[in-house]
Amino acid sequence: MPDERGFLAQDEKRKVVEFLQSKWGDRARCQGCGESHWGVGDIVVSSVPMSGGGGLVIGGPTYPFVVVFCSNCGQAAFVNAIVCGVLAGDPTPAANPPSKEVSGGQ
């Protein structure tokens, strides 16, 4: 589990790499440059949901992600942190009503 600031320990980063090797196998080539050398970001990040009106939903459901990136060209991908075993829980956010919406540009 990441620390209180969201940082992953080295063994958690290794777990992500092992997960990707087991799922991507020989297909783990970067779509951008064709290399197969991947790095794992240091922190767990999350998506920010959008409301139907185009505003950001603060405190609503979200997906936790680990960023993986091509060490050659920098192309990045998100991997669900629950599915790859870094966090415990349900990999889909609960359908709870959002707590606050921030309208775009206001």
Backbone atoms as SQL, in Angstrom:
CREATE TABLE atoms (id INTEGER PRIMARY KEY, chain TEXT, resi INTEGER, resn TEXT, atom TEXT, x REAL, y REAL, z REAL);
INSERT INTO atoms VALUES
  (1, 'A', 1, 'MET', 'N', 0.851, -1.180, 0.000),
  (2, 'A', 1, 'MET', 'CA', 0.000, 0.000, 0.000),
  (3, 'A', 1, 'MET', 'C', 0.894, 1.239, 0.000),
  (4, 'A', 2, 'PRO', 'N', 0.597, 2.202, -0.842),
  (5, 'A', 2, 'PRO', 'CA', 1.404, 3.427, -0.872),
  (6, 'A', 2, 'PRO', 'C', 1.411, 4.114, 0.492),
  (7, 'A', 3, 'ASP', 'N', 2.434, 4.927, 0.733),
  (8, 'A', 3, 'ASP', 'CA', 2.488, 5.649, 2.000),
  (9, 'A', 3, 'ASP', 'C', 1.441, 6.770, 2.021),
  (10, 'A', 4, 'GLU', 'N', 1.392, 7.534, 3.094),
  (11, 'A', 4, 'GLU', 'CA', 0.365, 8.565, 3.274),
  (12, 'A', 4, 'GLU', 'C', 0.407, 9.660, 2.204),
  (13, 'A', 5, 'ARG', 'N', 1.508, 9.795, 1.498),
  (14, 'A', 5, 'ARG', 'CA', 1.617, 10.789, 0.418),
  (15, 'A', 5, 'ARG', 'C', 1.361, 10.167, -0.949),
  (16, 'A', 6, 'GLY', 'N', 1.082, 8.858, -0.979),
  (17, 'A', 6, 'GLY', 'CA', 0.797, 8.171, -2.235),
  (18, 'A', 6, 'GLY', 'C', 2.004, 7.549, -2.901),
  (19, 'A', 7, 'PHE', 'N', 3.178, 7.621, -2.264),
  (20, 'A', 7, 'PHE', 'CA', 4.395, 7.076, -2.859),
  (21, 'A', 7, 'PHE', 'C', 4.439, 5.556, -2.735),
  (22, 'A', 8, 'LEU', 'N', 4.902, 4.913, -3.796),
  (23, 'A', 8, 'LEU', 'CA', 5.047, 3.466, -3.822),
  (24, 'A', 8, 'LEU', 'C', 6.420, 3.056, -3.301),
  (25, 'A', 9, 'ALA', 'N', 6.453, 1.972, -2.560),
  (26, 'A', 9, 'ALA', 'CA', 7.725, 1.375, -2.132),
  (27, 'A', 9, 'ALA', 'C', 8.301, 0.589, -3.318),
  (28, 'A', 10, 'GLN', 'N', 9.590, 0.289, -3.262),
  (29, 'A', 10, 'GLN', 'CA', 10.237, -0.441, -4.353),
  (30, 'A', 10, 'GLN', 'C', 9.583, -1.797, -4.605),
  (31, 'A', 11, 'ASP', 'N', 9.152, -2.501, -3.545),
  (32, 'A', 11, 'ASP', 'CA', 8.519, -3.800, -3.748),
  (33, 'A', 11, 'ASP', 'C', 7.166, -3.661, -4.434),
  (34, 'A', 12, 'GLU', 'N', 6.468, -2.550, -4.215),
  (35, 'A', 12, 'GLU', 'CA', 5.202, -2.310, -4.908),
  (36, 'A', 12, 'GLU', 'C', 5.442, -2.015, -6.393),
  (37, 'A', 13, 'LYS', 'N', 6.495, -1.265, -6.684),
  (38, 'A', 13, 'LYS', 'CA', 6.844, -0.997, -8.081),
  (39, 'A', 13, 'LYS', 'C', 7.231, -2.299, -8.787),
  (40, 'A', 14, 'ARG', 'N', 7.933, -3.165, -8.077),
  (41, 'A', 14, 'ARG', 'CA', 8.291, -4.478, -8.624),
  (42, 'A', 14, 'ARG', 'C', 7.026, -5.298, -8.914),
  (43, 'A', 15, 'LYS', 'N', 6.045, -5.189, -8.004),
  (44, 'A', 15, 'LYS', 'CA', 4.778, -5.902, -8.179),
  (45, 'A', 15, 'LYS', 'C', 4.078, -5.444, -9.465),
  (46, 'A', 16, 'VAL', 'N', 4.133, -4.146, -9.752),
  (47, 'A', 16, 'VAL', 'CA', 3.540, -3.621, -10.986),
  (48, 'A', 16, 'VAL', 'C', 4.247, -4.208, -12.200),
  (49, 'A', 17, 'VAL', 'N', 5.573, -4.210, -12.170),
  (50, 'A', 17, 'VAL', 'CA', 6.350, -4.757, -13.283),
  (51, 'A', 17, 'VAL', 'C', 6.012, -6.236, -13.485),
  (52, 'A', 18, 'GLU', 'N', 5.929, -6.999, -12.414),
  (53, 'A', 18, 'GLU', 'CA', 5.601, -8.424, -12.511),
  (54, 'A', 18, 'GLU', 'C', 4.195, -8.625, -13.074),
  (55, 'A', 19, 'PHE', 'N', 3.267, -7.781, -12.648),
  (56, 'A', 19, 'PHE', 'CA', 1.904, -7.846, -13.170),
  (57, 'A', 19, 'PHE', 'C', 1.906, -7.600, -14.677),
  (58, 'A', 20, 'LEU', 'N', 2.611, -6.557, -15.107),
  (59, 'A', 20, 'LEU', 'CA', 2.657, -6.236, -16.535),
  (60, 'A', 20, 'LEU', 'C', 3.324, -7.347, -17.336),
  (61, 'A', 21, 'GLN', 'N', 4.386, -7.931, -16.795),
  (62, 'A', 21, 'GLN', 'CA', 5.045, -9.032, -17.494),
  (63, 'A', 21, 'GLN', 'C', 4.100, -10.219, -17.645),
  (64, 'A', 22, 'SER', 'N', 3.289, -10.476, -16.615),
  (65, 'A', 22, 'SER', 'CA', 2.371, -11.614, -16.674),
  (66, 'A', 22, 'SER', 'C', 1.197, -11.347, -17.617),
  (67, 'A', 23, 'LYS', 'N', 0.782, -10.108, -17.754),
  (68, 'A', 23, 'LYS', 'CA', -0.365, -9.771, -18.598),
  (69, 'A', 23, 'LYS', 'C', 0.028, -9.371, -20.005),
  (70, 'A', 24, 'TRP', 'N', 1.092, -8.588, -20.167),
  (71, 'A', 24, 'TRP', 'CA', 1.508, -8.096, -21.479),
  (72, 'A', 24, 'TRP', 'C', 2.474, -9.048, -22.160),
  (73, 'A', 25, 'GLY', 'N', 3.288, -9.733, -21.369),
  (74, 'A', 25, 'GLY', 'CA', 4.252, -10.671, -21.926),
  (75, 'A', 25, 'GLY', 'C', 5.097, -10.063, -23.031),
  (76, 'A', 26, 'ASP', 'N', 5.180, -10.764, -24.155),
  (77, 'A', 26, 'ASP', 'CA', 5.976, -10.306, -25.290),
  (78, 'A', 26, 'ASP', 'C', 5.345, -9.119, -26.018),
  (79, 'A', 27, 'ARG', 'N', 4.107, -8.804, -25.689),
  (80, 'A', 27, 'ARG', 'CA', 3.419, -7.672, -26.337),
  (81, 'A', 27, 'ARG', 'C', 3.721, -6.352, -25.648),
  (82, 'A', 28, 'ALA', 'N', 4.648, -6.328, -24.732),
  (83, 'A', 28, 'ALA', 'CA', 4.930, -5.140, -23.930),
  (84, 'A', 28, 'ALA', 'C', 5.792, -4.115, -24.660),
  (85, 'A', 29, 'ARG', 'N', 5.586, -3.951, -25.932),
  (86, 'A', 29, 'ARG', 'CA', 6.346, -2.974, -26.714),
  (87, 'A', 29, 'ARG', 'C', 5.602, -1.648, -26.708),
  (88, 'A', 30, 'CYS', 'N', 6.340, -0.570, -26.616),
  (89, 'A', 30, 'CYS', 'CA', 5.778, 0.775, -26.641),
  (90, 'A', 30, 'CYS', 'C', 5.126, 1.023, -27.997),
  (91, 'A', 31, 'GLN', 'N', 3.939, 1.583, -27.981),
  (92, 'A', 31, 'GLN', 'CA', 3.250, 1.912, -29.221),
  (93, 'A', 31, 'GLN', 'C', 3.924, 3.073, -29.949),
  (94, 'A', 32, 'GLY', 'N', 4.667, 3.874, -29.208),
  (95, 'A', 32, 'GLY', 'CA', 5.314, 5.027, -29.814),
  (96, 'A', 32, 'GLY', 'C', 6.615, 4.707, -30.520),
  (97, 'A', 33, 'CYS', 'N', 7.495, 3.953, -29.861),
  (98, 'A', 33, 'CYS', 'CA', 8.840, 3.736, -30.428),
  (99, 'A', 33, 'CYS', 'C', 9.207, 2.269, -30.625),
  (100, 'A', 34, 'GLY', 'N', 8.400, 1.352, -30.092),
  (101, 'A', 34, 'GLY', 'CA', 8.675, -0.067, -30.274),
  (102, 'A', 34, 'GLY', 'C', 9.597, -0.693, -29.243),
  (103, 'A', 35, 'GLU', 'N', 10.158, 0.103, -28.342),
  (104, 'A', 35, 'GLU', 'CA', 11.043, -0.440, -27.295),
  (105, 'A', 35, 'GLU', 'C', 10.207, -1.165, -26.235),
  (106, 'A', 36, 'SER', 'N', 10.854, -1.914, -25.375),
  (107, 'A', 36, 'SER', 'CA', 10.139, -2.652, -24.325),
  (108, 'A', 36, 'SER', 'C', 10.751, -2.423, -22.946),
  (109, 'A', 37, 'HIS', 'N', 11.256, -1.234, -22.716),
  (110, 'A', 37, 'HIS', 'CA', 11.829, -0.883, -21.415),
  (111, 'A', 37, 'HIS', 'C', 10.876, 0.085, -20.729),
  (112, 'A', 38, 'TRP', 'N', 10.222, -0.387, -19.667),
  (113, 'A', 38, 'TRP', 'CA', 9.194, 0.391, -18.998),
  (114, 'A', 38, 'TRP', 'C', 9.636, 0.805, -17.604),
  (115, 'A', 39, 'GLY', 'N', 9.255, 2.006, -17.214),
  (116, 'A', 39, 'GLY', 'CA', 9.450, 2.493, -15.859),
  (117, 'A', 39, 'GLY', 'C', 8.107, 2.585, -15.162),
  (118, 'A', 40, 'VAL', 'N', 8.120, 2.656, -13.844),
  (119, 'A', 40, 'VAL', 'CA', 6.903, 2.779, -13.045),
  (120, 'A', 40, 'VAL', 'C', 6.994, 4.078, -12.264),
  (121, 'A', 41, 'GLY', 'N', 5.946, 4.889, -12.333),
  (122, 'A', 41, 'GLY', 'CA', 5.917, 6.148, -11.595),
  (123, 'A', 41, 'GLY', 'C', 6.012, 5.936, -10.098),
  (124, 'A', 42, 'ASP', 'N', 6.394, 6.981, -9.394),
  (125, 'A', 42, 'ASP', 'CA', 6.599, 6.895, -7.946),
  (126, 'A', 42, 'ASP', 'C', 5.326, 6.989, -7.117),
  (127, 'A', 43, 'ILE', 'N', 4.248, 7.534, -7.698),
  (128, 'A', 43, 'ILE', 'CA', 3.033, 7.768, -6.906),
  (129, 'A', 43, 'ILE', 'C', 1.808, 7.157, -7.560),
  (130, 'A', 44, 'VAL', 'N', 0.793, 6.919, -6.751),
  (131, 'A', 44, 'VAL', 'CA', -0.521, 6.525, -7.245),
  (132, 'A', 44, 'VAL', 'C', -1.254, 7.815, -7.587),
  (133, 'A', 45, 'VAL', 'N', -1.841, 7.857, -8.765),
  (134, 'A', 45, 'VAL', 'CA', -2.580, 9.042, -9.212),
  (135, 'A', 45, 'VAL', 'C', -4.038, 8.654, -9.392),
  (136, 'A', 46, 'SER', 'N', -4.900, 9.640, -9.618),
  (137, 'A', 46, 'SER', 'CA', -6.295, 9.304, -9.847),
  (138, 'A', 46, 'SER', 'C', -6.876, 10.178, -10.935),
  (139, 'A', 47, 'SER', 'N', -7.930, 9.671, -11.519),
  (140, 'A', 47, 'SER', 'CA', -8.670, 10.447, -12.505),
  (141, 'A', 47, 'SER', 'C', -9.573, 11.424, -11.764),
  (142, 'A', 48, 'VAL', 'N', -9.951, 12.481, -12.437),
  (143, 'A', 48, 'VAL', 'CA', -10.893, 13.441, -11.862),
  (144, 'A', 48, 'VAL', 'C', -12.170, 13.363, -12.686),
  (145, 'A', 49, 'PRO', 'N', -13.277, 12.943, -12.078),
  (146, 'A', 49, 'PRO', 'CA', -14.515, 12.813, -12.834),
  (147, 'A', 49, 'PRO', 'C', -15.058, 14.162, -13.303),
  (148, 'A', 50, 'MET', 'N', -15.769, 14.123, -14.414),
  (149, 'A', 50, 'MET', 'CA', -16.408, 15.312, -14.969),
  (150, 'A', 50, 'MET', 'C', -17.916, 15.161, -14.801),
  (151, 'A', 51, 'SER', 'N', -18.583, 16.271, -14.543),
  (152, 'A', 51, 'SER', 'CA', -20.045, 16.253, -14.448),
  (153, 'A', 51, 'SER', 'C', -20.632, 16.403, -15.848),
  (154, 'A', 52, 'GLY', 'N', -21.928, 16.178, -15.959),
  (155, 'A', 52, 'GLY', 'CA', -22.604, 16.364, -17.235),
  (156, 'A', 52, 'GLY', 'C', -22.526, 17.796, -17.733),
  (157, 'A', 53, 'GLY', 'N', -22.337, 18.755, -16.816),
  (158, 'A', 53, 'GLY', 'CA', -22.230, 20.159, -17.190),
  (159, 'A', 53, 'GLY', 'C', -20.816, 20.586, -17.530),
  (160, 'A', 54, 'GLY', 'N', -19.862, 19.665, -17.493),
  (161, 'A', 54, 'GLY', 'CA', -18.489, 19.983, -17.862),
  (162, 'A', 54, 'GLY', 'C', -17.595, 20.386, -16.705),
  (163, 'A', 55, 'GLY', 'N', -18.115, 20.411, -15.469),
  (164, 'A', 55, 'GLY', 'CA', -17.307, 20.758, -14.314),
  (165, 'A', 55, 'GLY', 'C', -16.602, 19.546, -13.726),
  (166, 'A', 56, 'LEU', 'N', -15.598, 19.804, -12.906),
  (167, 'A', 56, 'LEU', 'CA', -14.906, 18.730, -12.208),
  (168, 'A', 56, 'LEU', 'C', -15.682, 18.332, -10.975),
  (169, 'A', 57, 'VAL', 'N', -15.727, 17.053, -10.674),
  (170, 'A', 57, 'VAL', 'CA', -16.406, 16.554, -9.490),
  (171, 'A', 57, 'VAL', 'C', -15.344, 16.271, -8.438),
  (172, 'A', 58, 'ILE', 'N', -15.379, 17.034, -7.341),
  (173, 'A', 58, 'ILE', 'CA', -14.414, 16.878, -6.262),
  (174, 'A', 58, 'ILE', 'C', -15.032, 15.981, -5.186),
  (175, 'A', 59, 'GLY', 'N', -14.310, 14.935, -4.813),
  (176, 'A', 59, 'GLY', 'CA', -14.803, 14.033, -3.765),
  (177, 'A', 59, 'GLY', 'C', -15.717, 12.946, -4.284),
  (178, 'A', 60, 'GLY', 'N', -15.866, 12.830, -5.586),
  (179, 'A', 60, 'GLY', 'CA', -16.702, 11.790, -6.159),
  (180, 'A', 60, 'GLY', 'C', -15.914, 10.524, -6.401),
  (181, 'A', 61, 'PRO', 'N', -16.537, 9.551, -7.047),
  (182, 'A', 61, 'PRO', 'CA', -15.843, 8.292, -7.343),
  (183, 'A', 61, 'PRO', 'C', -14.683, 8.533, -8.297),
  (184, 'A', 62, 'THR', 'N', -13.677, 7.686, -8.204),
  (185, 'A', 62, 'THR', 'CA', -12.500, 7.841, -9.050),
  (186, 'A', 62, 'THR', 'C', -11.834, 6.491, -9.265),
  (187, 'A', 63, 'TYR', 'N', -10.878, 6.464, -10.169),
  (188, 'A', 63, 'TYR', 'CA', -10.060, 5.285, -10.408),
  (189, 'A', 63, 'TYR', 'C', -8.637, 5.583, -9.962),
  (190, 'A', 64, 'PRO', 'N', -8.027, 4.723, -9.135),
  (191, 'A', 64, 'PRO', 'CA', -6.616, 4.911, -8.777),
  (192, 'A', 64, 'PRO', 'C', -5.725, 4.262, -9.834),
  (193, 'A', 65, 'PHE', 'N', -4.687, 4.969, -10.243),
  (194, 'A', 65, 'PHE', 'CA', -3.805, 4.468, -11.288),
  (195, 'A', 65, 'PHE', 'C', -2.344, 4.518, -10.868),
  (196, 'A', 66, 'VAL', 'N', -1.564, 3.611, -11.467),
  (197, 'A', 66, 'VAL', 'CA', -0.114, 3.669, -11.435),
  (198, 'A', 66, 'VAL', 'C', 0.286, 4.039, -12.859),
  (199, 'A', 67, 'VAL', 'N', 1.214, 4.978, -12.992),
  (200, 'A', 67, 'VAL', 'CA', 1.687, 5.372, -14.304),
  (201, 'A', 67, 'VAL', 'C', 2.858, 4.484, -14.694),
  (202, 'A', 68, 'VAL', 'N', 2.787, 3.914, -15.894),
  (203, 'A', 68, 'VAL', 'CA', 3.927, 3.208, -16.462),
  (204, 'A', 68, 'VAL', 'C', 4.336, 3.978, -17.710),
  (205, 'A', 69, 'PHE', 'N', 5.628, 4.062, -17.956),
  (206, 'A', 69, 'PHE', 'CA', 6.098, 4.885, -19.066),
  (207, 'A', 69, 'PHE', 'C', 7.264, 4.212, -19.772),
  (208, 'A', 70, 'CYS', 'N', 7.364, 4.484, -21.066),
  (209, 'A', 70, 'CYS', 'CA', 8.468, 3.970, -21.866),
  (210, 'A', 70, 'CYS', 'C', 9.730, 4.725, -21.456),
  (211, 'A', 71, 'SER', 'N', 10.749, 3.985, -21.078),
  (212, 'A', 71, 'SER', 'CA', 12.001, 4.610, -20.647),
  (213, 'A', 71, 'SER', 'C', 12.759, 5.239, -21.807),
  (214, 'A', 72, 'ASN', 'N', 12.384, 4.911, -23.041),
  (215, 'A', 72, 'ASN', 'CA', 13.049, 5.471, -24.209),
  (216, 'A', 72, 'ASN', 'C', 12.386, 6.775, -24.676),
  (217, 'A', 73, 'CYS', 'N', 11.076, 6.739, -24.963),
  (218, 'A', 73, 'CYS', 'CA', 10.420, 7.918, -25.546),
  (219, 'A', 73, 'CYS', 'C', 9.481, 8.650, -24.588),
  (220, 'A', 74, 'GLY', 'N', 9.150, 8.032, -23.444),
  (221, 'A', 74, 'GLY', 'CA', 8.312, 8.696, -22.452),
  (222, 'A', 74, 'GLY', 'C', 6.821, 8.482, -22.603),
  (223, 'A', 75, 'GLN', 'N', 6.380, 7.753, -23.619),
  (224, 'A', 75, 'GLN', 'CA', 4.946, 7.497, -23.735),
  (225, 'A', 75, 'GLN', 'C', 4.477, 6.830, -22.455),
  (226, 'A', 76, 'ALA', 'N', 3.317, 7.268, -21.957),
  (227, 'A', 76, 'ALA', 'CA', 2.830, 6.783, -20.663),
  (228, 'A', 76, 'ALA', 'C', 1.475, 6.100, -20.801),
  (229, 'A', 77, 'ALA', 'N', 1.190, 5.212, -19.852),
  (230, 'A', 77, 'ALA', 'CA', -0.095, 4.526, -19.770),
  (231, 'A', 77, 'ALA', 'C', -0.486, 4.440, -18.299),
  (232, 'A', 78, 'PHE', 'N', -1.772, 4.379, -18.059),
  (233, 'A', 78, 'PHE', 'CA', -2.288, 4.192, -16.704),
  (234, 'A', 78, 'PHE', 'C', -2.679, 2.735, -16.521),
  (235, 'A', 79, 'VAL', 'N', -2.312, 2.165, -15.362),
  (236, 'A', 79, 'VAL', 'CA', -2.711, 0.815, -14.989),
  (237, 'A', 79, 'VAL', 'C', -3.476, 0.932, -13.679),
  (238, 'A', 80, 'ASN', 'N', -4.654, 0.315, -13.622),
  (239, 'A', 80, 'ASN', 'CA', -5.481, 0.385, -12.425),
  (240, 'A', 80, 'ASN', 'C', -4.701, -0.183, -11.240),
  (241, 'A', 81, 'ALA', 'N', -4.541, 0.623, -10.179),
  (242, 'A', 81, 'ALA', 'CA', -3.734, 0.242, -9.018),
  (243, 'A', 81, 'ALA', 'C', -4.344, -0.903, -8.226),
  (244, 'A', 82, 'ILE', 'N', -5.653, -1.080, -8.316),
  (245, 'A', 82, 'ILE', 'CA', -6.303, -2.192, -7.616),
  (246, 'A', 82, 'ILE', 'C', -6.109, -3.483, -8.410),
  (247, 'A', 83, 'VAL', 'N', -6.328, -3.410, -9.716),
  (248, 'A', 83, 'VAL', 'CA', -6.193, -4.608, -10.558),
  (249, 'A', 83, 'VAL', 'C', -4.764, -5.151, -10.520),
  (250, 'A', 84, 'CYS', 'N', -3.765, -4.252, -10.494),
  (251, 'A', 84, 'CYS', 'CA', -2.373, -4.739, -10.489),
  (252, 'A', 84, 'CYS', 'C', -1.874, -5.090, -9.089),
  (253, 'A', 85, 'GLY', 'N', -2.707, -4.942, -8.054),
  (254, 'A', 85, 'GLY', 'CA', -2.372, -5.426, -6.724),
  (255, 'A', 85, 'GLY', 'C', -1.687, -4.442, -5.794),
  (256, 'A', 86, 'VAL', 'N', -1.574, -3.169, -6.184),
  (257, 'A', 86, 'VAL', 'CA', -0.933, -2.179, -5.321),
  (258, 'A', 86, 'VAL', 'C', -1.891, -1.702, -4.227),
  (259, 'A', 87, 'LEU', 'N', -3.182, -1.607, -4.551),
  (260, 'A', 87, 'LEU', 'CA', -4.206, -1.218, -3.584),
  (261, 'A', 87, 'LEU', 'C', -5.245, -2.327, -3.479),
  (262, 'A', 88, 'ALA', 'N', -5.884, -2.423, -2.305),
  (263, 'A', 88, 'ALA', 'CA', -6.975, -3.373, -2.116),
  (264, 'A', 88, 'ALA', 'C', -8.291, -2.666, -2.433),
  (265, 'A', 89, 'GLY', 'N', -9.277, -3.422, -2.846),
  (266, 'A', 89, 'GLY', 'CA', -10.592, -2.844, -3.074),
  (267, 'A', 89, 'GLY', 'C', -11.204, -3.272, -4.388),
  (268, 'A', 90, 'ASP', 'N', -12.358, -2.664, -4.692),
  (269, 'A', 90, 'ASP', 'CA', -13.087, -2.909, -5.923),
  (270, 'A', 90, 'ASP', 'C', -12.496, -2.022, -7.019),
  (271, 'A', 91, 'PRO', 'N', -12.125, -2.584, -8.170),
  (272, 'A', 91, 'PRO', 'CA', -11.478, -1.780, -9.214),
  (273, 'A', 91, 'PRO', 'C', -12.390, -0.779, -9.918),
  (274, 'A', 92, 'THR', 'N', -13.691, -0.823, -9.645),
  (275, 'A', 92, 'THR', 'CA', -14.591, 0.182, -10.214),
  (276, 'A', 92, 'THR', 'C', -15.090, 1.082, -9.097),
  (277, 'A', 93, 'PRO', 'N', -15.180, 2.391, -9.334),
  (278, 'A', 93, 'PRO', 'CA', -15.619, 3.283, -8.266),
  (279, 'A', 93, 'PRO', 'C', -17.079, 3.056, -7.911),
  (280, 'A', 94, 'ALA', 'N', -17.387, 3.277, -6.642),
  (281, 'A', 94, 'ALA', 'CA', -18.766, 3.155, -6.184),
  (282, 'A', 94, 'ALA', 'C', -19.612, 4.244, -6.824),
  (283, 'A', 95, 'ALA', 'N', -20.872, 3.953, -7.010),
  (284, 'A', 95, 'ALA', 'CA', -21.773, 4.921, -7.635),
  (285, 'A', 95, 'ALA', 'C', -22.378, 5.846, -6.583),
  (286, 'A', 96, 'ASN', 'N', -21.546, 6.365, -5.692),
  (287, 'A', 96, 'ASN', 'CA', -22.018, 7.306, -4.682),
  (288, 'A', 96, 'ASN', 'C', -22.186, 8.677, -5.304),
  (289, 'A', 97, 'PRO', 'N', -23.148, 9.459, -4.826),
  (290, 'A', 97, 'PRO', 'CA', -23.297, 10.802, -5.376),
  (291, 'A', 97, 'PRO', 'C', -22.078, 11.646, -5.052),
  (292, 'A', 98, 'PRO', 'N', -21.650, 12.501, -5.992),
  (293, 'A', 98, 'PRO', 'CA', -20.476, 13.360, -5.752),
  (294, 'A', 98, 'PRO', 'C', -20.751, 14.344, -4.646),
  (295, 'A', 99, 'SER', 'N', -19.677, 14.752, -3.949),
  (296, 'A', 99, 'SER', 'CA', -19.846, 15.685, -2.848),
  (297, 'A', 99, 'SER', 'C', -19.783, 17.132, -3.273),
  (298, 'A', 100, 'LYS', 'N', -19.069, 17.461, -4.366),
  (299, 'A', 100, 'LYS', 'CA', -18.965, 18.856, -4.773),
  (300, 'A', 100, 'LYS', 'C', -18.553, 18.926, -6.233),
  (301, 'A', 101, 'GLU', 'N', -19.177, 19.830, -6.953),
  (302, 'A', 101, 'GLU', 'CA', -18.811, 20.040, -8.355),
  (303, 'A', 101, 'GLU', 'C', -18.173, 21.408, -8.491),
  (304, 'A', 102, 'VAL', 'N', -17.098, 21.455, -9.247),
  (305, 'A', 102, 'VAL', 'CA', -16.435, 22.725, -9.544),
  (306, 'A', 102, 'VAL', 'C', -16.697, 23.001, -11.006),
  (307, 'A', 103, 'SER', 'N', -17.407, 24.085, -11.299),
  (308, 'A', 103, 'SER', 'CA', -17.741, 24.347, -12.692),
  (309, 'A', 103, 'SER', 'C', -16.528, 24.821, -13.454),
  (310, 'A', 104, 'GLY', 'N', -16.478, 24.465, -14.730),
  (311, 'A', 104, 'GLY', 'CA', -15.355, 24.819, -15.581),
  (312, 'A', 104, 'GLY', 'C', -15.258, 26.309, -15.812),
  (313, 'A', 105, 'GLY', 'N', -14.095, 26.876, -15.507),
  (314, 'A', 105, 'GLY', 'CA', -13.813, 28.268, -15.804),
  (315, 'A', 105, 'GLY', 'C', -14.463, 29.295, -14.903),
  (316, 'A', 106, 'GLN', 'N', -15.152, 28.913, -13.849),
  (317, 'A', 106, 'GLN', 'CA', -15.787, 29.910, -12.996),
  (318, 'A', 106, 'GLN', 'C', -15.180, 29.918, -11.614);
